[in-house]
Amino acid sequence: MTVHNLFLFLLIILFLVLILISVILFIGYKQFEKSLQRTIGLNSVDRIITNAIIQQENKEEDVIKFQFLLKLKSFRNLFLDRLVQAEKKFSGNAHTEIIGLFSTYQLQKDIFAKLKSTKPFVIAQGIQEITAVKSADSAKYIEPFLKHQDPMVYNEAQFAVVKLNGIEGIRFLEHFSYKMSNWQQIRLLSSIKEVTEDQYEILNNLWKSENSSVLVFALKVVRNFQLLHFYNHVKQLLNHSNNKVKKEAIETLQHIENEDTLNDLIEIYSNENVDMQLVIIKALVQANDKRCISFFKTEFLQQTNPALQFQIAQLLVGLNAKDFLIDTNAHFSANHQVSLIINHVLQIR
């Protein structure tokens, strides 16, 4: 390679390095500019929201600046986002003032534009925003999205109608075919503040559902609000084919128990698999009902599964039936399974 060619090569490399540096500097500047604009925008939005909450008039220069920024779509989206966050944090007069800002600055048209979008995450944002508005028509605009094909959209719509209407909002579950996630169930439960007697028919319709996750949710509602009225409905689910439903039913009976609960659990015990029997035993341990001592003395002697025997032994000790275990232990050799279990349980007690 000649000196001339080498010089040209180095010159090209230098030129490329300069271009790369320029690109990096340009990207950095744009990011800084965007971050600065967001900071300025946030300060402006927070000032407007704060003044609304404390019912203080905005300065004229702030109003002029704010009106200018509202012409920018990105700023209006930022404003909406902050309003939605603020709406969740405040109550009373402050909450009312925040909701008033949606109409004061005519943000509804932005919300409706999002609801008409084809992008699921944008629709979900729109649902959050129209829920925050809390107008009389909010639920009407949200309900069509309960049957949307995208989980992000229909999950947000479910949460929204329950947040707006309370227990009345769960009527969509009567014909709901998708599986409800645990997180979604928690969100819906947190939005139900009360269940009155005249609303019992809403839950009555859910017991007919073939969707096991809907049944699980209904059981959680009963448990959460200790709705004793539904004891028999819960009891019927002890025979459900889905183990998750059965486990939830057992746990729910513990929260709405009556004098029949012990017998109801013992009645299904023998027909269940080992996992479900363990669930029942743990439930009876928590119940601490001495009426089950006789049944479990017999069950302990007949049971061959060590895990079940261990749980039953713990239950008996908890019910002050330690003497039975000591007497039983005397009939077995030291290395026998029964003896090993009894010795271990008595030691840890």
C-alpha positions as CSV (number, residue, x, y, z in Angstrom):
1,M,0.0,0.0,0.0
2,T,1.4,3.4,-1.0
3,V,1.7,6.3,1.3
4,H,-1.0,8.1,-0.7
5,N,-3.5,5.2,-0.3
6,L,-2.7,4.9,3.4
7,F,-3.4,8.6,3.8
8,L,-6.7,8.3,2.0
9,F,-7.7,5.2,4.1
10,L,-6.9,7.1,7.4
11,L,-8.8,10.1,6.1
12,I,-11.9,8.0,5.4
13,I,-11.6,6.4,8.9
14,L,-11.3,9.8,10.5
15,F,-14.3,11.0,8.5
16,L,-16.4,8.0,9.6
17,V,-15.4,8.5,13.2
18,L,-16.5,12.2,13.0
19,I,-19.8,11.2,11.5
20,L,-20.3,8.6,14.3
21,I,-19.4,11.2,17.0
22,S,-21.8,13.7,15.4
23,V,-24.6,11.1,15.4
24,I,-24.0,10.3,19.0
25,L,-24.0,13.9,20.0
26,F,-27.2,14.6,18.0
27,I,-29.0,11.7,19.6
28,G,-27.8,12.8,23.0
29,Y,-28.9,16.3,22.4
30,K,-32.4,15.1,21.2
31,Q,-32.7,12.9,24.3
32,F,-31.7,15.8,26.5
33,E,-34.1,18.1,24.7
34,K,-36.9,15.6,25.1
35,S,-36.1,15.1,28.8
36,L,-36.0,18.9,29.4
37,Q,-39.3,19.4,27.6
38,R,-40.9,16.6,29.7
39,T,-39.5,18.1,32.9
40,I,-40.9,21.6,31.9
41,G,-44.2,20.0,30.9
42,L,-44.4,18.0,34.2
43,N,-43.8,21.1,36.2
44,S,-46.4,23.0,34.3
45,V,-49.0,20.2,34.6
46,D,-48.3,19.7,38.3
47,R,-48.7,23.4,39.0
48,I,-52.1,23.4,37.3
49,I,-53.3,20.3,39.2
50,T,-52.0,21.6,42.5
51,N,-53.7,25.0,42.1
52,A,-56.9,23.2,41.2
53,I,-56.7,21.1,44.3
54,I,-56.1,24.0,46.6
55,Q,-58.5,26.2,44.6
56,Q,-55.9,28.8,43.8
57,E,-55.9,30.9,40.7
58,N,-53.2,30.3,38.1
59,K,-50.8,33.1,37.2
60,E,-51.6,34.7,33.8
61,E,-48.1,33.8,32.4
62,D,-48.7,30.2,33.5
63,V,-52.0,30.1,31.8
64,I,-50.6,31.5,28.5
65,K,-47.7,29.0,28.6
66,F,-50.1,26.1,29.4
67,Q,-52.5,27.0,26.6
68,F,-49.5,27.0,24.2
69,L,-48.3,23.6,25.4
70,L,-51.8,22.1,25.1
71,K,-51.5,22.4,21.3
72,L,-48.9,19.7,21.4
73,K,-50.3,16.1,21.3
74,S,-47.4,14.8,23.4
75,F,-48.2,17.4,26.2
76,R,-51.9,16.6,26.2
77,N,-51.0,12.9,26.6
78,L,-48.7,13.8,29.5
79,F,-51.5,16.0,31.1
80,L,-54.0,13.1,30.8
81,D,-51.5,10.6,32.4
82,R,-50.9,12.9,35.3
83,L,-54.6,13.5,35.8
84,V,-55.3,9.8,35.9
85,Q,-52.6,9.3,38.5
86,A,-53.9,12.2,40.6
87,E,-57.5,11.0,40.4
88,K,-56.4,7.8,42.1
89,K,-54.7,9.6,45.0
90,F,-57.2,12.1,46.1
91,S,-60.8,12.1,47.3
92,G,-63.4,14.6,48.4
93,N,-63.2,18.2,47.0
94,A,-59.7,17.7,45.7
95,H,-60.9,14.7,43.7
96,T,-63.8,16.7,42.3
97,E,-61.5,19.5,41.2
98,I,-59.2,17.1,39.4
99,I,-62.1,15.5,37.5
100,G,-63.2,19.0,36.5
101,L,-59.9,19.6,34.7
102,F,-60.8,17.0,32.1
103,S,-63.7,19.2,30.8
104,T,-62.0,22.5,31.6
105,Y,-59.3,21.7,29.1
106,Q,-61.5,19.7,26.7
107,L,-59.5,16.5,27.0
108,Q,-62.5,14.2,26.2
109,K,-61.8,14.4,22.5
110,D,-58.3,13.0,23.1
111,I,-59.8,10.2,25.2
112,F,-62.4,9.3,22.5
113,A,-59.7,9.3,19.9
114,K,-57.8,6.7,21.9
115,L,-60.9,4.5,22.3
116,K,-61.2,4.5,18.5
117,S,-57.5,3.4,18.0
118,T,-56.6,0.0,16.7
119,K,-53.7,-0.3,19.1
120,P,-54.6,-2.3,22.3
121,F,-52.2,-0.3,24.6
122,V,-53.7,3.0,23.3
123,I,-57.3,1.7,23.9
124,A,-56.3,0.6,27.4
125,Q,-55.0,4.1,28.1
126,G,-58.3,5.6,26.8
127,I,-60.3,3.2,29.1
128,Q,-58.2,4.3,32.1
129,E,-58.7,8.0,31.2
130,I,-62.5,7.8,30.7
131,T,-62.8,5.8,33.9
132,A,-61.0,8.7,35.7
133,V,-63.5,11.2,34.2
134,K,-66.4,9.3,36.0
135,S,-69.1,10.8,33.9
136,A,-72.6,9.3,33.8
137,D,-71.8,7.8,30.3
138,S,-68.3,6.5,31.1
139,A,-69.5,2.9,31.6
140,K,-71.5,3.0,28.4
141,Y,-68.3,3.8,26.4
142,I,-66.3,1.1,28.2
143,E,-68.7,-1.9,28.0
144,P,-68.2,-2.7,24.3
145,F,-64.5,-3.4,25.1
146,L,-65.5,-6.2,27.6
147,K,-65.6,-8.5,24.6
148,H,-62.5,-7.3,22.9
149,Q,-60.1,-10.0,21.7
150,D,-57.0,-8.5,23.3
151,P,-56.4,-9.4,27.0
152,M,-54.9,-6.0,27.7
153,V,-58.1,-4.2,26.6
154,Y,-60.7,-6.5,28.1
155,N,-58.9,-6.7,31.4
156,E,-58.7,-2.9,31.6
157,A,-62.4,-2.7,30.6
158,Q,-63.4,-5.3,33.3
159,F,-61.5,-3.3,36.0
160,A,-63.1,-0.1,34.8
161,V,-66.7,-1.2,34.9
162,V,-66.3,-2.7,38.4
163,K,-64.5,0.5,39.6
164,L,-67.4,2.6,38.3
165,N,-70.3,0.3,39.3
166,G,-69.0,-1.8,42.1
167,I,-70.5,-5.3,42.4
168,E,-73.0,-4.4,39.7
169,G,-70.1,-4.2,37.3
170,I,-69.3,-7.9,37.4
171,R,-72.5,-8.9,35.5
172,F,-70.2,-9.5,32.4
173,L,-68.8,-12.6,34.2
174,E,-72.1,-14.4,33.6
175,H,-71.0,-15.1,30.0
176,F,-67.2,-14.7,30.4
177,S,-65.3,-17.5,28.7
178,Y,-61.6,-16.4,29.2
179,K,-59.6,-17.5,32.3
180,M,-59.3,-14.8,34.9
181,S,-55.8,-14.3,36.2
182,N,-55.1,-14.0,40.0
183,W,-54.0,-10.5,39.4
184,Q,-57.2,-9.5,37.6
185,Q,-59.3,-11.1,40.4
186,I,-57.4,-9.1,43.0
187,R,-57.9,-5.9,41.0
188,L,-61.7,-6.5,40.7
189,L,-62.0,-7.4,44.3
190,S,-60.3,-4.2,45.4
191,S,-62.9,-2.2,43.5
192,I,-65.9,-3.8,45.2
193,K,-66.6,-1.8,48.3
194,E,-69.8,-3.6,49.5
195,V,-72.3,-6.3,48.6
196,T,-75.9,-5.6,49.8
197,E,-78.7,-8.2,50.1
198,D,-80.5,-6.8,47.1
199,Q,-77.3,-7.5,45.1
200,Y,-77.1,-11.2,46.0
201,E,-78.8,-12.1,42.7
202,I,-75.7,-11.0,40.8
203,L,-73.6,-13.6,42.6
204,N,-76.5,-16.2,42.2
205,N,-76.0,-16.0,38.5
206,L,-72.3,-16.7,38.7
207,W,-72.7,-20.1,40.4
208,K,-74.1,-21.4,37.1
209,S,-70.9,-20.6,35.3
210,E,-68.9,-23.3,33.6
211,N,-65.8,-21.1,33.9
212,S,-63.8,-22.3,36.9
213,S,-62.0,-19.0,37.3
214,V,-65.3,-17.2,37.6
215,L,-66.4,-19.6,40.3
216,V,-63.1,-19.0,42.1
217,F,-63.7,-15.3,41.9
218,A,-67.3,-15.6,43.2
219,L,-65.9,-17.6,46.2
220,K,-63.4,-14.9,46.9
221,V,-66.2,-12.3,47.0
222,V,-68.1,-14.4,49.4
223,R,-65.0,-14.9,51.6
224,N,-64.0,-11.3,51.4
225,F,-67.4,-10.0,52.5
226,Q,-68.3,-13.0,54.7
227,L,-71.6,-13.6,52.9
228,L,-73.1,-16.3,55.1
229,H,-76.2,-16.4,52.8
230,F,-74.2,-18.3,50.2
231,Y,-73.1,-21.2,52.5
232,N,-75.0,-23.9,50.6
233,H,-73.7,-22.6,47.2
234,V,-70.2,-22.9,48.5
235,K,-70.9,-26.3,50.0
236,Q,-72.1,-27.6,46.6
237,L,-68.7,-26.6,45.1
238,L,-66.9,-29.1,47.4
239,N,-67.9,-31.7,44.8
240,H,-66.7,-29.6,41.8
241,S,-64.4,-31.4,39.3
242,N,-61.8,-28.7,39.4
243,N,-59.4,-29.0,42.4
244,K,-58.7,-25.2,42.4
245,V,-62.5,-24.5,42.9
246,K,-62.7,-27.2,45.6
247,K,-59.7,-25.7,47.5
248,E,-61.2,-22.2,47.3
249,A,-64.6,-23.6,48.5
250,I,-62.9,-25.2,51.5
251,E,-61.1,-22.0,52.4
252,T,-64.3,-20.0,52.0
253,L,-66.2,-22.4,54.3
254,Q,-63.6,-21.6,56.9
255,H,-64.6,-17.9,56.7
256,I,-68.4,-18.5,56.8
257,E,-68.4,-21.6,58.9
258,N,-71.4,-22.8,61.0
259,E,-72.1,-25.9,63.1
260,D,-72.3,-28.1,60.0
261,T,-69.0,-27.1,58.5
262,L,-67.0,-29.9,60.3
263,N,-69.3,-32.6,59.1
264,D,-69.4,-31.2,55.6
265,L,-65.7,-31.4,55.3
266,I,-65.4,-34.8,56.9
267,E,-68.1,-36.1,54.6
268,I,-66.1,-35.5,51.4
269,Y,-62.7,-36.4,53.0
270,S,-62.6,-40.1,52.2
271,N,-63.5,-39.6,48.5
272,E,-60.7,-37.1,47.8
273,N,-57.2,-37.6,46.5
274,V,-54.2,-37.1,48.9
275,D,-53.7,-33.5,47.9
276,M,-57.3,-32.6,48.7
277,Q,-57.2,-34.6,51.9
278,L,-54.2,-32.5,53.0
279,V,-56.1,-29.3,52.3
280,I,-59.1,-30.6,54.4
281,I,-56.9,-31.6,57.3
282,K,-55.2,-28.2,57.3
283,A,-58.6,-26.6,57.3
284,L,-59.7,-28.7,60.3
285,V,-56.5,-27.9,62.1
286,Q,-57.3,-24.2,61.9
287,A,-60.9,-24.9,62.9
288,N,-59.6,-26.5,66.1
289,D,-62.9,-28.4,66.6
290,K,-62.6,-31.3,69.1
291,R,-65.6,-33.0,67.5
292,C,-63.3,-34.4,64.8
293,I,-61.0,-36.2,67.2
294,S,-62.8,-39.6,67.0
295,F,-62.8,-39.5,63.2
296,F,-59.1,-38.7,62.9
297,K,-58.0,-41.3,65.5
298,T,-59.5,-43.9,63.3
299,E,-58.1,-42.3,60.2
300,F,-54.6,-42.1,61.7
301,L,-54.6,-45.9,62.3
302,Q,-55.9,-46.8,58.9
303,Q,-53.9,-44.3,56.8
304,T,-50.8,-45.5,55.0
305,N,-49.7,-42.3,53.4
306,P,-46.9,-40.8,55.6
307,A,-47.7,-37.2,54.7
308,L,-51.3,-37.6,55.7
309,Q,-50.4,-39.5,58.9
310,F,-48.0,-36.7,59.9
311,Q,-50.7,-34.0,59.3
312,I,-53.3,-36.0,61.2
313,A,-50.9,-36.5,64.1
314,Q,-50.3,-32.8,64.3
315,L,-54.0,-32.1,64.3
316,L,-54.5,-34.6,67.1
317,V,-51.8,-33.0,69.2
318,G,-53.3,-29.6,68.6
319,L,-56.7,-31.0,69.8
320,N,-55.0,-32.2,73.1
321,A,-55.2,-35.9,72.0
322,K,-51.5,-36.4,72.7
323,D,-52.2,-39.3,75.1
324,F,-53.8,-41.3,72.2
325,L,-50.6,-40.9,70.2
326,I,-48.4,-42.0,73.2
327,D,-50.6,-45.1,73.7
328,T,-50.6,-45.9,70.0
329,N,-46.8,-45.6,69.9
330,A,-46.4,-48.3,72.5
331,H,-47.9,-50.9,70.0
332,F,-45.3,-50.3,67.3
333,S,-41.6,-51.0,67.0
334,A,-39.2,-48.0,67.0
335,N,-38.5,-48.2,63.3
336,H,-42.2,-48.5,62.2
337,Q,-43.6,-45.7,60.1
338,V,-46.3,-44.9,62.7
339,S,-43.8,-44.8,65.5
340,L,-41.4,-42.6,63.6
341,I,-44.1,-40.1,62.8
342,I,-45.5,-40.0,66.3
343,N,-42.0,-39.5,67.8
344,H,-41.3,-36.7,65.3
345,V,-44.6,-34.9,66.0
346,L,-44.2,-35.1,69.8
347,Q,-40.6,-33.8,69.6
348,I,-41.5,-30.7,67.5
349,R,-44.3,-30.0,69.8
